[in-house]
Structure formats: C-alpha cells, structure tokens
Amino acid sequence: MSILQVQGDAFRNFLFYIRSEVTKQDYISRFKIFMQYCRVENADELLYEDHKRIQSLITDYLVHLKI
C-alpha cells in the first residue's frame, strides 16, 4: 500500500485556517479515507478533475458512508 500524500498548496491553505489541532488531525484522517475511496495517492490529483466529477465522487462517497 502506498503512502497517501495530503500535501500541496490547496490543502495546506485549507488547514492553515483550522485553529484546533484535534480538528486538523481529524480532517486529515478523514480526507485520507476519502482519497482511498477515490483511489488517488496525492490530494492535488483531485484538483485536476472536472468539477462535475468531483461533485459525483463526493455524492457517491456520502451515500457509501450511509450504507
């Protein structure tokens, strides 16, 4: 299993505004799970997807979580 990369300018900017370290770690952990679901290894890969595709991935993931 490869190491997921939750790095990049966009993700770093997102985390910059989260004050609580606990919340920050929780977001990172949950985002890694989302990345696994999307089958991407680097958070920046999601930036290059069409916005309709990203919306579909998020919707499908939320449905998946309800199951």
MIFISE-254128 format. One record per atom (N, C-alpha, C): x, y, z; residue number from 1; residue in three letters; atom name. Coordinates in Angstrom, 1 decimal, padded with zeros to 4 digits. Atoms other than C-alpha are relative to their C-alpha. Last residue first. Example, Ala and Ser with C-alpha at 12.3 -4.5 7.8 and 13.67 -1.06 7.14 Angstrom:
      x      y      z resi resn name
 -000.9 -001.1  000.0    2  SER    N
  013.7 -001.1  007.1    2  SER   CA
 -000.8  001.1  000.8    2  SER    C
  000.9 -001.2  000.0    1  ALA    N
  012.3 -004.5  007.8    1  ALA   CA
  000.9  001.2  000.0    1  ALA    C
END
This chain:
      x      y      z resi resn name
  000.3  001.5  000.1   67  ILE    N
 -024.6  002.1  004.0   67  ILE   CA
  000.6 -000.7  001.1   67  ILE    C
  001.3  000.3 -000.6   66  LYS    N
 -024.6  005.8  004.9   66  LYS   CA
 -000.4 -001.5  000.0   66  LYS    C
 -000.1 -000.1 -001.4   65  LEU    N
 -020.9  006.2  004.2   65  LEU   CA
 -001.3 -000.4  000.7   65  LEU    C
 -000.8  001.2 -000.4   64  HIS    N
 -021.3  004.9  000.6   64  HIS   CA
  000.1  000.0  001.6   64  HIS    C
  000.9  001.1  000.1   63  VAL    N
 -024.0  007.6  000.0   63  VAL   CA
  000.7 -001.3  000.6   63  VAL    C
  001.0 -000.2 -001.1   62  LEU    N
 -021.6  010.2  001.2   62  LEU   CA
 -001.0 -001.1  000.0   62  LEU    C
 -000.7  000.3 -001.3   61  TYR    N
 -018.8  008.8 -001.0   61  TYR   CA
 -001.0  000.1  001.1   61  TYR    C
 -000.1  001.5 -000.1   60  ASP    N
 -021.1  008.7 -004.1   60  ASP   CA
  000.6 -000.4  001.3   60  ASP    C
  001.3  000.5 -000.2   59  THR    N
 -022.0  012.4 -003.5   59  THR   CA
  000.0 -001.5  000.2   59  THR    C
  000.4 -000.4 -001.3   58  ILE    N
 -018.4  013.4 -003.1   58  ILE   CA
 -001.4 -000.6  000.3   58  ILE    C
 -000.8  000.8 -000.9   57  LEU    N
 -017.3  011.5 -006.2   57  LEU   CA
 -000.4  000.2  001.5   57  LEU    C
  000.4  001.4  000.0   56  SER    N
 -020.1  013.0 -008.2   56  SER   CA
  000.7 -000.9  001.0   56  SER    C
  001.3  000.0 -000.6   55  GLN    N
 -019.2  016.5 -007.2   55  GLN   CA
 -000.6 -001.4  000.1   55  GLN    C
 -000.3 -000.1 -001.4   54  ILE    N
 -015.6  015.8 -008.1   54  ILE   CA
 -001.3  000.0  000.8   54  ILE    C
 -000.5  001.3 -000.4   53  ARG    N
 -016.7  014.5 -011.5   53  ARG   CA
  000.3  000.1  001.5   53  ARG    C
  001.2  000.9  000.0   52  LYS    N
 -018.9  017.6 -012.1   52  LYS   CA
  000.5 -001.4  000.5   52  LYS    C
  000.8 -000.2 -001.2   51  HIS    N
 -015.9  019.8 -011.1   51  HIS   CA
 -001.2 -000.8  000.1   51  HIS    C
  001.1 -000.8  000.4   50  ASP    N
 -013.7  018.1 -013.7   50  ASP   CA
 -000.9  000.2  001.2   50  ASP    C
  001.2  000.6  000.4   49  GLU    N
 -010.7  016.5 -012.0   49  GLU   CA
 -001.0  001.1 -000.4   49  GLU    C
  000.0  000.0  001.4   48  TYR    N
 -007.4  018.3 -011.8   48  TYR   CA
 -001.2 -000.7 -000.6   48  TYR    C
  000.2 -001.4  000.5   47  LEU    N
 -007.8  019.4 -008.2   47  LEU   CA
 -000.1  000.0 -001.5   47  LEU    C
  001.4 -000.3  000.0   46  LEU    N
 -008.4  015.8 -007.1   46  LEU   CA
 -000.2  001.4 -000.6   46  LEU    C
  000.7  000.7  001.1   45  GLU    N
 -004.9  014.8 -008.1   45  GLU   CA
 -001.5  000.4 -000.1   45  GLU    C
  000.0 -000.9  001.2   44  ASP    N
 -003.6  017.5 -005.7   44  ASP   CA
 -000.6 -000.6 -001.2   44  ASP    C
  001.2 -000.9 -000.1   43  ALA    N
 -004.6  015.3 -002.8   43  ALA   CA
 -000.1  000.9 -001.2   43  ALA    C
 -000.4 -001.4 -000.3   42  ASN    N
 -002.0  012.7 -003.9   42  ASN   CA
 -001.2  000.9  000.0   42  ASN    C
 -001.1  000.1 -000.9   41  GLU    N
 -002.5  008.9 -003.9   41  GLU   CA
  000.5  001.4  000.5   41  GLU    C
 -001.0 -001.0  000.4   40  VAL    N
 -005.9  008.8 -005.6   40  VAL   CA
  001.1 -000.1  001.1   40  VAL    C
 -001.2  000.7  000.6   39  ARG    N
 -008.2  005.8 -005.5   39  ARG   CA
  001.0  001.0 -000.5   39  ARG    C
 -000.2 -000.5  001.4   38  CYS    N
 -011.3  007.9 -004.8   38  CYS   CA
  001.1 -000.6 -000.8   38  CYS    C
  001.2  000.3  000.7   37  TYR    N
 -012.2  005.8 -001.8   37  TYR   CA
  000.1  000.4 -001.4   37  TYR    C
  000.0  001.4  000.3   36  GLN    N
 -008.6  006.0 -000.7   36  GLN   CA
 -001.2 -000.4 -000.7   36  GLN    C
 -000.9  000.3  001.1   35  MET    N
 -008.7  009.7 -001.0   35  MET   CA
  000.1 -001.4 -000.4   35  MET    C
  000.7 -000.5  001.2   34  PHE    N
 -011.9  009.9  001.1   34  PHE   CA
  001.0 -000.3 -001.2   34  PHE    C
  001.0  001.1  000.3   33  ILE    N
 -010.1  007.8  003.8   33  ILE   CA
 -000.7  000.4 -001.3   33  ILE    C
 -000.8  001.2  000.4   32  LYS    N
 -007.1  010.2  003.7   32  LYS   CA
 -001.0 -001.1 -000.4   32  LYS    C
 -000.3 -000.2  001.4   31  PHE    N
 -009.6  013.1  004.0   31  PHE   CA
  000.8 -001.1 -000.6   31  PHE    C
  001.2  000.3  000.8   30  ARG    N
 -011.0  011.6  007.2   30  ARG   CA
  000.3  000.3 -001.5   30  ARG    C
  000.3  001.4 -000.1   29  SER    N
 -007.5  011.4  008.8   29  SER   CA
 -001.2 -000.3 -000.9   29  SER    C
 -001.1  000.7  000.7   28  ILE    N
 -006.5  014.9  007.7   28  ILE   CA
 -000.4 -001.5 -000.1   28  ILE    C
  000.2 -000.3  001.4   27  TYR    N
 -009.8  016.4  008.9   27  TYR   CA
  001.0 -000.8 -000.9   27  TYR    C
  001.2  000.8  000.4   26  ASP    N
 -009.4  014.6  012.3   26  ASP   CA
 -000.3  000.2 -001.5   26  ASP    C
 -000.4  001.4  000.1   25  GLN    N
 -005.8  015.9  012.6   25  GLN   CA
 -001.2 -000.9 -000.4   25  GLN    C
 -000.9  000.1  001.2   24  LYS    N
 -006.9  019.5  011.9   24  LYS   CA
  000.3 -001.5 -000.2   24  LYS    C
  000.9  000.0  001.2   23  THR    N
 -009.9  019.1  014.3   23  THR   CA
  000.9 -000.1 -001.2   23  THR    C
  000.8  001.2  000.0   22  VAL    N
 -007.5  018.0  017.1   22  VAL   CA
 -000.9 -000.1 -001.3   22  VAL    C
 -000.9  001.1  000.4   21  GLU    N
 -005.0  020.7  016.3   21  GLU   CA
 -000.8 -001.3 -000.1   21  GLU    C
 -000.1  001.2 -000.9   20  SER    N
 -007.8  023.3  016.7   20  SER   CA
  000.9 -001.1 -000.7   20  SER    C
 -000.7 -000.3 -001.2   19  ARG    N
 -007.2  026.5  014.7   19  ARG   CA
  000.3 -001.2  000.9   19  ARG    C
  000.6  000.8 -001.1   18  ILE    N
 -008.2  025.5  011.3   18  ILE   CA
  000.9  000.2  001.2   18  ILE    C
  001.0 -000.7 -000.7   17  TYR    N
 -007.3  028.3  008.9   17  TYR   CA
 -000.7 -000.8  001.1   17  TYR    C
 -000.5 -001.1 -000.7   16  PHE    N
 -004.0  026.9  007.8   16  PHE   CA
 -001.0  000.8  000.8   16  PHE    C
 -000.4  000.4 -001.3   15  LEU    N
 -005.5  023.5  007.0   15  LEU   CA
  000.5  001.3  000.8   15  LEU    C
  001.3  000.4 -000.7   14  PHE    N
 -007.3  024.8  003.9   14  PHE   CA
  000.4 -000.2  001.5   14  PHE    C
  000.8 -001.3 -000.2   13  ASN    N
 -004.1  026.7  002.7   13  ASN   CA
 -001.3 -000.4  000.8   13  ASN    C
 -000.7 -000.8 -001.0   12  ARG    N
 -002.1  023.5  003.2   12  ARG   CA
 -000.7  001.3  000.3   12  ARG    C
  000.3  000.7 -001.3   11  PHE    N
 -004.6  021.5  001.2   11  PHE   CA
  000.6  000.7  001.2   11  PHE    C
  001.4 -000.1 -000.3   10  ALA    N
 -004.5  024.0 -001.7   10  ALA   CA
 -000.4 -000.6  001.4   10  ALA    C
  000.4 -001.3 -000.4    9  ASP    N
 -000.8  024.3 -001.6    9  ASP   CA
 -001.4  000.2  000.4    9  ASP    C
  000.3 -000.9  001.1    8  GLY    N
  000.0  020.7 -001.7    8  GLY   CA
 -000.5  001.3  000.5    8  GLY    C
 -000.9 -001.2  000.0    7  GLN    N
  000.1  017.9  000.8    7  GLN   CA
 -000.5  000.8 -001.2    7  GLN    C
  001.0 -001.0 -000.2    6  VAL    N
 -002.2  015.0  001.8    6  VAL   CA
  000.8  001.3  000.2    6  VAL    C
 -000.7 -001.3 -000.1    5  GLN    N
  000.1  012.5  000.1    5  GLN   CA
 -001.1  001.0  000.2    5  GLN    C
  000.8 -001.0  000.5    4  LEU    N
 -001.2  008.9  000.7    4  LEU   CA
  000.6  001.4  000.3    4  LEU    C
  000.3 -001.0 -000.9    3  ILE    N
  001.5  006.4  001.3    3  ILE   CA
 -000.8  001.1 -000.7    3  ILE    C
 -000.8 -001.2  000.0    2  SER    N
  001.4  003.4 -000.9    2  SER   CA
 -000.4  001.0  001.0    2  SER    C
  000.8 -001.2  000.0    1  MET    N
  000.0  000.0  000.0    1  MET   CA
  000.9  001.2  000.0    1  MET    C
END
